[in-house]
Amino acid sequence: MEELLVSKSGAPFPSWMKWFAFAVGIVLVGDGMRVFMFHKILVGVFVLYVSGYEKRIALTTDGLVRTAGSWFRKSQTTLPWSEITHVAFSYRGKRMMGFFEKEITGWKVLFSRDDEPAVREILKEYIPDVEVESLGA
C-alpha cells in the first residue's frame, strides 16, 4: 500500500510539543512514584499517552486509510476505492473538504485547496466511473 496524498485532517502535534509533553509526563510519573501520589502518576501517564497520539488520513493505492493511535497501539481503517459511490468537494478559503460517500454514510477528509488537482488526478485513476461534484466554488 503506497501513500499517494496525506490529508490535512490529521494534522499532528509539532515535534517540539510532543517532546515537551513526553518530558513533562516522565517528570510527573517519576515525581508521583517518588512521593507516592497516585494522581500525579495518573496525569503523567495520560500526558505520555497524548504525547504519542497520532491521527492521519491518506489517499493510498488501496483507498482511503485512516490511522489513529498512540505509542503502543495503532488502529487502521480502510475505505476501499470499490466502496466509494460519490465524491463531493466543498471549499472555504484555502481549504477543501472532500466527502467520500459509501452507501448512506462516508468520510469527510480535509485537504488544502492547492491539492485539488492531485486529488482529482488520483480519483480519475482509481475510480473513473464515480461522479465527482463541486459544491460551491
N, C-alpha and C positions, 0 to 999 in steps of 0.2 A: 504494500500500500504506500503510494507516494503522495506526499502533500503537494497540492497544486497551488493553493492560496489559503493563508490563515486570515480569519476574520478579526474584526476589532471587538467582537462580542466578549471575548475572554481576556481583556487586557490585563496582563499580570502586574503584580506589585513591582515597583522599581527595585533593582538589585540591592541598593543601599538599605531600603526599607525592610527587605527580607532578612538581611544580615543583622540589622539593628534589632528587629523583633526576635530573631534567634538568640542573640546575646542577652536580651532582656529576659527571655524565657529561661535560659540557662541560669542566670543570676537568681531569678525568683525561685526556681526549683531548688537550687543549691542552698539559698538562704532559708527557704522553708524547711528543708531537711535538717539544716543546722540548728534551727530553733524549734523544731517540731511544730510548725504551724501548717495545718492541712490546707487552709485557704490559699496560702502563698504557693504551695505545691500545685494546687488545682489551677490557679490562674497561670502559673508558669507553664504547665503542660498545655493549657489552652493557647497561650501565646506561641509556644513551639509549634503546635499544630497549624495555627493560622500562618505562621511564617513560611511554611512549606506548601500552602494551598495553591493550587493551580487550576485554572479552567480555560479551555481553549476549544474553539470550533474551527474546523478546517475543511476546505473542499479537497477531496482526495480522489484517487482513481476508483475507489470503491463507492464513493458517495460522500455525504456529509458525515463527519466524525466529530462527536463531542467527547472530550476527555476532561475529567474532573477528578481531583483527589489531592492527597497530601503526601507526606514523606513515604509512608509505607504502603498505602493502598490507593490505587487509581482505578477508576471505572471508565469504561469506554462504550459509547453508544453510537451505532451507525445507522444512518438513514440511507439505504441503497438508492442508487440512481433509478433503478427499476420501479421503486415505490412512489416516486415523485410524480404527481399528476398535474401540477400547475405551479408556476413561479410568478410572483409579482414583486415589483420594486417600488418603494416609496422613498421620496427624497426630502431631506430637511437640511439646509445649509450644505456643509461639506460631507454629510453622512448619507448613506444609502442603506435602507433596511430591506433585506430580501425575505420574502415569505415563501417558504418551500412547503407546498401543501402535499399531504399524504392522506388520501381519503377525506375525512372531515377535519382532522387536525393537521398540524405541521410544525415546522420550526421557524423561528424568527432569527435571522442572522444579520449582524451589523457589519457593514463594510464602509470603507472610505469611498467617496464619490469618484475618486481617481481610479479606483479598482474596477469600475463598471465595465470597461472594455475587456479586461481579463476575465471577469466573471461571465460575461456574455459569450466569450470565446469558449470557455470551459463548458458552459451549458450547451452550446452548439455542438461540441464534440461528443459529449456523453449522453445528452438527452435531446436529440434534434427534433423529436416529434412532440415535445411538450411545449405548450404555449407559454411565452414569456411576456408579461404585461408590465407596463409602467403606469403607476398611479400618480398622476400629477408630475410635473417636471419642473 
